[in-house]
Amino acid sequence: MHHFNYVADELYCENVPVATIAGAVGTPFYLYSHATLSHHFKTFDQAFGKVPHLVCFALKANSNLAVVRLLANLGGGADIVSGGELYRALKAGVSPDKIVYSGVGKRIDEIQDALRAGILMFNIESSQELLAINKIASRMKKKAHIALRVNPDVDPRTHPYISTGLKKNKFGIDIGRSLKEYREARGLSHVEIVGVSCHIGSQITEIAPFVDALVKLKDLIARLQADGIDIRYLDLGGGLGIRYDQEEPPHPFAYAEAIIKNMQDMDVTLILEPGRVIVGNAGALVTRVLYTKNNGSRHFLIIDAGMNDLARPSLYGSYHAIWPVRDKYAGEKIKADVVGPICESGDFLARDRELPDFAPGDLMAVMSAGAYGFSMSSNYNSRPRVAEVMVKGLEFSVIRRRETCQSLVRGEKVPDFLQGSQVK
């Protein structure tokens, strides 16, 4: 569910007309509902209330400080994959002992920062990373709490670009080798084994792949404990999907029920890393139609947002519903491509879609854009990144200012050898 609704043909976010926000901040912009974010987090958290657990929001989905602070205030932790996400999580007020650090390419300085902060644990992705963390922790006279990220070779039946739990994927350590790796980790002086970690993919709309992975992890944990290796945390990752179009993902309570049922007799704290399921349907990208064009075979709606603002349609062929901000079209429909100003044929947010007959100046909302929207945006074509706005009840606040052209060149320098007059 979400808090975007029509009132007398006018689209509202909670109790604020979207057109009012567009008039105040300009377009395009990302718009998030405080009520939806809160509801989704609380629902997910409560679903696992029967077992010890920690919900660590996946910052890669949406790392805006206001979003992360809201979830931290509700008791959430953070799943991070970079030093920048560590900085953001701490800046937003996430307790370090609720931060788990995944990612296949952790740099030395990032590992050092995480050790200084005192995070809950590192999810180790390779043998070399394990040795590197032990060496760094030794130099710092600290002990790193670690889990091995195990690759269970489970097909999540999702888009191949967001599948992470198959043998052919770059993530994690093959489950067949993991017992040997754990035994080697036990012999290192500056790491402490505390958990087992797994993440099989994103936008998963079936429960079965999660259960299949859990069954394999449960067997591994039993073997580890029989070998004298104590496991306190089981990190099942994230990946639960949402509805963009006709998908029918399981409700978090159904997901939790299946997981809890298969965790019987396991004395561990469960760590979960939801991202999309918390923020996806809590956000929309609001954009304005600049021009319309018909080339004889196709009709185009040219908008002021592009693939640099929302990459998912171009990158994955993803579907995002498109709603008029003012529903004044009385059932009139056209078949059109929604395209942006980027100089790429792949610059589209919708193709061959039945849509209202938008006119230049009309506002549209690209729905379910709260996850992997702004966080994947770029400055391609030297386009300043858009503003982000959060609504709570009758109020709205700009939670990230729109970039300017000056922002684009901040940090750049023309060296002395290029100074002076141009050659004529």
VEXDREN-2710 file (C-alpha; in Angstrom, 1 decimal):
% VEXDREN-2710
k/r/px/py/pz
1/MET/0.0/0.0/0.0
2/HIS/1.0/3.6/-0.4
3/HIS/-0.3/7.1/0.3
4/PHE/-0.5/8.5/-3.2
5/ASN/-4.2/9.0/-4.0
6/TYR/-6.6/11.1/-6.1
7/VAL/-8.8/13.6/-4.5
8/ALA/-11.3/15.2/-7.0
9/ASP/-9.0/14.2/-9.9
10/GLU/-6.0/15.7/-8.2
11/LEU/-3.1/13.5/-7.2
12/TYR/-2.1/13.9/-3.6
13/CYS/0.9/12.5/-1.6
14/GLU/-0.7/12.1/1.8
15/ASN/-2.5/15.4/2.3
16/VAL/-0.5/17.6/-0.1
17/PRO/-1.4/18.1/-3.8
18/VAL/1.6/17.0/-5.9
19/ALA/1.0/19.9/-8.2
20/THR/1.5/22.3/-5.3
21/ILE/4.9/20.7/-4.6
22/ALA/5.9/20.9/-8.3
23/GLY/5.0/24.6/-8.3
24/ALA/7.2/25.2/-5.3
25/VAL/10.3/23.1/-6.2
26/GLY/10.1/22.7/-10.0
27/THR/10.5/19.5/-11.9
28/PRO/11.7/16.8/-12.0
29/PHE/11.9/15.7/-8.4
30/TYR/11.6/12.6/-6.3
31/LEU/8.7/12.5/-3.9
32/TYR/8.5/10.3/-0.8
33/SER/5.7/9.6/1.6
34/HIS/6.6/9.5/5.3
35/ALA/3.5/7.5/6.2
36/THR/4.2/4.9/3.6
37/LEU/7.9/4.5/4.6
38/SER/6.8/4.2/8.3
39/HIS/4.0/1.7/7.5
40/HIS/6.2/-0.5/5.4
41/PHE/9.1/-0.7/7.9
42/LYS/6.7/-1.3/10.8
43/THR/4.9/-4.1/8.9
44/PHE/8.1/-5.8/7.9
45/ASP/9.6/-5.5/11.4
46/GLN/6.4/-6.8/13.1
47/ALA/6.2/-9.7/10.7
48/PHE/9.3/-11.2/12.4
49/GLY/8.2/-10.3/15.9
50/LYS/8.2/-13.9/17.0
51/VAL/11.9/-14.4/16.7
52/PRO/15.0/-12.3/17.7
53/HIS/15.8/-10.2/14.7
54/LEU/17.3/-7.0/13.3
55/VAL/16.0/-5.2/10.3
56/CYS/19.0/-3.5/8.5
57/PHE/17.7/-1.3/5.7
58/ALA/19.6/-1.7/2.4
59/LEU/21.0/1.8/1.8
60/LYS/21.7/1.0/-1.9
61/ALA/18.0/1.2/-2.5
62/ASN/17.7/4.8/-1.2
63/SER/20.4/6.5/0.9
64/ASN/18.9/9.9/1.5
65/LEU/19.7/11.0/5.0
66/ALA/16.1/11.8/5.9
67/VAL/14.9/8.4/4.7
68/VAL/17.6/6.6/6.6
69/ARG/17.0/8.7/9.8
70/LEU/13.3/8.0/9.7
71/LEU/14.0/4.2/9.6
72/ALA/16.7/4.5/12.2
73/ASN/14.2/6.3/14.5
74/LEU/11.9/3.2/14.1
75/GLY/14.7/1.0/15.3
76/GLY/16.2/0.0/12.0
77/GLY/19.8/-0.7/11.2
78/ALA/21.7/-0.5/7.9
79/ASP/23.0/-2.8/5.3
80/ILE/25.9/-1.1/3.6
81/VAL/28.2/-1.9/0.7
82/SER/30.7/1.1/0.6
83/GLY/32.5/3.6/2.8
84/GLY/30.1/6.3/1.5
85/GLU/27.1/4.3/2.8
86/LEU/28.8/3.8/6.1
87/TYR/29.3/7.6/6.4
88/ARG/25.7/8.2/5.4
89/ALA/24.4/5.6/7.9
90/LEU/26.3/7.1/10.8
91/LYS/25.4/10.6/9.7
92/ALA/21.7/9.7/9.7
93/GLY/22.0/8.3/13.3
94/VAL/22.1/4.6/12.7
95/SER/23.7/2.8/15.7
96/PRO/27.1/1.2/14.6
97/ASP/26.1/-2.0/16.3
98/LYS/23.2/-2.2/13.8
99/ILE/25.3/-1.9/10.7
100/VAL/26.4/-4.9/8.5
101/TYR/28.9/-4.4/5.7
102/SER/28.6/-6.5/2.5
103/GLY/30.2/-5.9/-0.9
104/VAL/32.8/-7.7/-2.9
105/GLY/35.4/-4.9/-3.1
106/LYS/35.9/-3.3/0.3
107/ARG/39.0/-1.0/0.2
108/ILE/41.5/-0.7/3.1
109/ASP/40.3/2.7/4.1
110/GLU/36.7/1.6/4.1
111/ILE/37.6/-1.4/6.3
112/GLN/39.5/0.9/8.7
113/ASP/36.6/3.3/9.0
114/ALA/34.2/0.4/9.7
115/LEU/36.5/-1.0/12.4
116/ARG/36.8/2.4/14.0
117/ALA/33.0/2.8/14.0
118/GLY/32.5/-0.6/15.7
119/ILE/30.0/-2.1/13.2
120/LEU/28.1/-5.2/14.0
121/MET/29.8/-7.4/11.4
122/PHE/31.5/-7.6/8.0
123/ASN/30.0/-10.0/5.5
124/ILE/33.1/-11.5/4.0
125/GLU/32.9/-12.2/0.2
126/SER/36.3/-13.9/-0.5
127/SER/39.3/-15.6/1.1
128/GLN/41.5/-12.7/0.3
129/GLU/39.2/-10.2/1.8
130/LEU/39.1/-12.3/5.0
131/LEU/42.9/-12.2/5.2
132/ALA/43.0/-8.5/4.5
133/ILE/40.5/-7.7/7.3
134/ASN/42.4/-9.8/9.7
135/LYS/45.6/-8.0/8.8
136/ILE/44.0/-4.5/9.1
137/ALA/42.4/-5.3/12.4
138/SER/45.7/-6.6/13.7
139/ARG/47.4/-3.3/12.8
140/MET/44.6/-1.4/14.5
141/LYS/44.7/-3.7/17.6
142/LYS/41.0/-4.5/17.0
143/LYS/39.0/-7.7/16.4
144/ALA/36.6/-7.7/13.4
145/HIS/33.3/-9.5/13.8
146/ILE/32.7/-11.4/10.7
147/ALA/30.2/-13.6/8.8
148/LEU/31.0/-15.4/5.5
149/ARG/28.6/-14.5/2.8
150/VAL/27.7/-17.9/1.4
151/ASN/26.6/-18.4/-2.2
152/PRO/24.0/-21.2/-2.0
153/ASP/23.5/-21.6/-5.8
154/VAL/19.8/-20.9/-5.6
155/ASP/17.9/-19.5/-8.6
156/PRO/15.9/-16.5/-7.4
157/ARG/13.9/-16.3/-10.7
158/THR/14.4/-12.6/-11.1
159/HIS/16.2/-10.4/-13.7
160/PRO/19.7/-11.8/-14.3
161/TYR/21.3/-8.4/-13.5
162/ILE/19.9/-8.6/-9.9
163/SER/20.4/-12.3/-9.3
164/THR/23.2/-12.7/-6.7
165/GLY/23.0/-16.3/-5.4
166/LEU/24.0/-18.4/-8.3
167/LYS/27.5/-19.9/-8.8
168/LYS/28.1/-17.8/-11.9
169/ASN/27.5/-14.6/-9.9
170/LYS/30.4/-12.6/-8.4
171/PHE/29.0/-12.6/-4.9
172/GLY/29.9/-14.6/-1.9
173/ILE/31.8/-17.9/-1.2
174/ASP/30.6/-21.2/-2.7
175/ILE/28.6/-23.0/-0.1
176/GLY/30.6/-26.2/-0.8
177/ARG/33.8/-24.5/0.2
178/SER/32.4/-22.5/3.1
179/LEU/33.1/-25.0/5.9
180/LYS/36.8/-25.0/5.0
181/GLU/36.8/-21.2/4.9
182/TYR/35.2/-21.0/8.3
183/ARG/37.8/-23.4/9.7
184/GLU/40.5/-21.2/8.3
185/ALA/38.9/-18.0/9.7
186/ARG/38.8/-19.6/13.2
187/GLY/42.5/-19.7/13.1
188/LEU/43.0/-16.0/12.5
189/SER/43.9/-13.9/15.5
190/HIS/42.0/-10.7/14.8
191/VAL/38.6/-11.9/13.5
192/GLU/35.7/-13.3/15.5
193/ILE/33.2/-15.5/13.7
194/VAL/29.7/-14.4/14.7
195/GLY/27.4/-15.3/11.7
196/VAL/26.5/-16.7/8.4
197/SER/25.3/-14.4/5.6
198/CYS/23.4/-14.9/2.3
199/HIS/21.8/-12.7/-0.3
200/ILE/20.3/-14.4/-3.4
201/GLY/18.9/-11.5/-5.4
202/SER/16.5/-8.6/-5.7
203/GLN/12.8/-8.1/-6.7
204/ILE/12.0/-11.8/-5.9
205/THR/8.3/-12.4/-6.0
206/GLU/8.2/-16.0/-4.7
207/ILE/8.9/-17.4/-1.2
208/ALA/10.4/-20.7/-2.4
209/PRO/13.9/-19.4/-3.3
210/PHE/14.2/-17.9/0.1
211/VAL/13.2/-21.1/1.8
212/ASP/15.6/-23.1/-0.5
213/ALA/18.5/-20.9/0.6
214/LEU/17.5/-21.1/4.2
215/VAL/17.4/-24.9/4.2
216/LYS/21.0/-25.0/2.8
217/LEU/22.2/-22.4/5.4
218/LYS/20.5/-24.3/8.3
219/ASP/22.4/-27.4/7.3
220/LEU/25.7/-25.4/7.1
221/ILE/25.1/-23.8/10.6
222/ALA/24.5/-27.3/12.1
223/ARG/27.8/-28.5/10.6
224/LEU/29.6/-25.4/11.9
225/GLN/28.2/-25.8/15.4
226/ALA/29.1/-29.5/15.4
227/ASP/32.6/-28.3/14.5
228/GLY/32.7/-26.0/17.5
229/ILE/32.1/-22.8/15.6
230/ASP/29.4/-20.7/17.4
231/ILE/27.0/-18.9/15.1
232/ARG/25.0/-16.0/16.7
233/TYR/23.6/-14.3/13.6
234/LEU/21.9/-15.6/10.4
235/ASP/21.8/-12.8/7.8
236/LEU/19.3/-13.8/5.1
237/GLY/19.8/-10.6/3.1
238/GLY/16.9/-8.9/1.3
239/GLY/15.3/-9.2/-2.1
240/LEU/11.6/-9.4/-1.4
241/GLY/9.9/-7.8/-4.4
242/ILE/7.1/-5.3/-4.8
243/ARG/4.3/-4.7/-7.3
244/TYR/5.3/-2.6/-10.2
245/ASP/2.7/-3.9/-12.7
246/GLN/1.1/-7.3/-12.5
247/GLU/3.5/-9.0/-10.0
248/GLU/2.0/-10.7/-7.0
249/PRO/4.8/-10.7/-4.4
250/PRO/4.1/-12.3/-1.0
251/HIS/3.1/-10.1/1.9
252/PRO/5.9/-9.7/4.4
253/PHE/3.8/-11.7/7.0
254/ALA/3.6/-14.6/4.6
255/TYR/7.3/-14.3/3.9
256/ALA/8.1/-14.2/7.6
257/GLU/5.8/-17.1/8.4
258/ALA/7.7/-19.3/5.9
259/ILE/11.1/-18.2/7.2
260/ILE/10.2/-18.6/10.9
261/LYS/8.7/-22.1/10.2
262/ASN/12.0/-23.3/8.7
263/MET/14.1/-21.8/11.5
264/GLN/12.7/-24.0/14.3
265/ASP/15.4/-25.1/16.8
266/MET/17.9/-22.5/15.5
267/ASP/19.3/-20.4/18.3
268/VAL/20.3/-17.3/16.2
269/THR/19.4/-13.7/15.8
270/LEU/17.9/-13.2/12.3
271/ILE/19.2/-10.2/10.3
272/LEU/17.2/-9.0/7.3
273/GLU/18.2/-6.5/4.7
274/PRO/15.0/-5.2/3.1
275/GLY/15.4/-2.3/0.6
276/ARG/12.9/-2.1/-2.2
277/VAL/10.0/-3.5/-0.2
278/ILE/10.4/-0.6/2.3
279/VAL/10.9/2.3/-0.1
280/GLY/9.9/1.2/-3.6
281/ASN/6.2/2.1/-3.5
282/ALA/6.8/5.0/-1.1
283/GLY/8.3/7.2/-3.8
284/ALA/7.5/8.7/-7.2
285/LEU/9.4/10.7/-9.8
286/VAL/7.4/13.8/-10.8
287/THR/8.1/15.2/-14.2
288/ARG/6.6/17.6/-16.7
289/VAL/5.8/17.1/-20.4
290/LEU/8.0/19.4/-22.5
291/TYR/6.8/18.4/-26.0
292/THR/4.8/15.8/-27.9
293/LYS/5.8/14.4/-31.2
294/ASN/4.4/12.0/-33.8
295/ASN/6.7/10.6/-36.4
296/GLY/3.9/8.8/-38.3
297/SER/4.5/5.4/-36.7
298/ARG/5.0/6.3/-33.0
299/HIS/3.8/9.0/-30.6
300/PHE/6.4/10.4/-28.2
301/LEU/5.8/12.3/-24.9
302/ILE/9.1/14.1/-24.3
303/ILE/9.5/14.9/-20.6
304/ASP/12.1/16.8/-18.5
305/ALA/13.3/13.6/-16.7
306/GLY/15.5/11.1/-18.3
307/MET/17.4/7.8/-18.0
308/ASN/20.0/9.6/-15.9
309/ASP/17.3/10.3/-13.3
310/LEU/15.6/6.9/-13.4
311/ALA/17.8/4.2/-14.9
312/ARG/15.7/1.1/-14.3
313/PRO/13.6/1.1/-17.5
314/SER/16.7/1.5/-19.7
315/LEU/18.9/-0.8/-17.6
316/TYR/16.4/-3.6/-16.9
317/GLY/13.4/-3.0/-19.2
318/SER/11.5/-2.3/-16.0
319/TYR/7.9/-1.2/-15.8
320/HIS/6.8/1.9/-13.8
321/ALA/3.2/2.9/-13.8
322/ILE/2.6/6.5/-15.0
323/TRP/-0.1/8.6/-13.5
324/PRO/-1.3/12.0/-14.5
325/VAL/-1.0/14.6/-11.6
326/ARG/-4.2/16.1/-12.8
327/ASP/-6.6/13.4/-14.1
328/LYS/-8.4/15.6/-16.6
329/TYR/-8.4/13.3/-19.6
330/ALA/-11.9/11.7/-19.4
331/GLY/-10.8/8.3/-20.5
332/GLU/-8.9/9.5/-23.6
333/LYS/-6.0/7.2/-24.3
334/ILE/-3.1/7.1/-26.7
335/LYS/-0.3/4.6/-27.3
336/ALA/3.0/6.4/-26.7
337/ASP/6.7/6.2/-25.7
338/VAL/7.7/8.4/-22.7
339/VAL/11.2/9.6/-23.4
340/GLY/13.6/12.1/-21.9
341/PRO/16.1/14.6/-23.2
342/ILE/19.2/12.4/-23.1
343/CYS/21.1/11.7/-26.3
344/GLU/20.6/8.0/-26.2
345/SER/17.9/5.8/-27.9
346/GLY/17.7/4.0/-24.6
347/ASP/16.4/7.1/-22.9
348/PHE/12.9/6.1/-22.1
349/LEU/10.7/5.6/-19.0
350/ALA/7.9/3.7/-20.9
351/ARG/7.5/2.2/-24.3
352/ASP/4.4/1.5/-26.4
353/ARG/2.2/2.3/-23.3
354/GLU/-1.5/3.1/-23.2
355/LEU/-1.5/6.6/-21.6
356/PRO/-3.6/9.7/-21.2
357/ASP/-3.2/12.2/-24.0
358/PHE/-0.8/14.4/-22.1
359/ALA/-0.1/17.8/-23.5
360/PRO/3.0/20.1/-23.1
361/GLY/3.1/21.5/-19.6
362/ASP/1.2/18.6/-18.0
363/LEU/2.7/16.8/-14.9
364/MET/3.0/13.1/-14.7
365/ALA/4.1/10.9/-11.8
366/VAL/6.3/7.9/-12.5
367/MET/5.3/5.5/-9.7
368/SER/7.1/3.0/-7.5
369/ALA/10.3/4.9/-8.0
370/GLY/11.4/5.1/-4.3
371/ALA/14.0/2.3/-4.7
372/TYR/17.0/2.4/-7.0
373/GLY/15.7/5.7/-8.4
374/PHE/17.8/8.7/-7.1
375/SER/20.4/6.3/-5.7
376/MET/21.2/5.1/-9.2
377/SER/20.9/8.6/-10.9
378/SER/23.8/10.3/-12.6
379/ASN/25.0/13.5/-14.2
380/TYR/25.1/12.1/-17.7
381/ASN/24.8/14.8/-20.3
382/SER/25.9/17.2/-17.6
383/ARG/22.4/17.2/-16.1
384/PRO/22.1/18.3/-12.5
385/ARG/20.5/15.7/-10.3
386/VAL/17.0/16.4/-9.2
387/ALA/15.6/17.5/-5.9
388/GLU/14.1/15.0/-3.3
389/VAL/11.1/15.9/-1.2
390/MET/9.3/14.2/1.7
391/VAL/5.7/14.7/2.7
392/LYS/4.4/14.1/6.2
393/GLY/0.7/14.8/6.6
394/LEU/0.0/18.4/5.5
395/GLU/3.7/19.3/5.3
396/PHE/6.5/18.8/2.7
397/SER/10.2/19.4/3.0
398/VAL/13.0/19.4/0.4
399/ILE/15.3/16.7/1.8
400/ARG/17.9/17.2/-1.0
401/ARG/18.3/20.4/-3.0
402/ARG/18.4/20.3/-6.7
403/GLU/21.9/20.4/-8.0
404/THR/23.0/23.4/-10.0
405/CYS/25.3/23.8/-13.0
406/GLN/27.9/25.0/-10.5
407/SER/27.5/21.7/-8.6
408/LEU/28.5/19.9/-11.8
409/VAL/32.0/21.4/-11.9
410/ARG/32.7/21.6/-8.2
411/GLY/36.0/19.9/-7.6
412/GLU/37.2/20.2/-11.2
413/LYS/40.2/22.2/-12.2
414/VAL/41.8/23.4/-15.4
415/PRO/45.5/22.8/-14.9
416/ASP/48.1/25.6/-15.4
417/PHE/49.3/24.1/-18.7
418/LEU/45.9/24.7/-20.2
419/GLN/45.6/28.3/-19.0
420/GLY/46.2/31.2/-21.3
421/SER/44.9/32.3/-24.7
422/GLN/43.6/29.9/-27.3
423/VAL/45.7/29.0/-30.3
424/LYS/44.5/30.8/-33.3
END
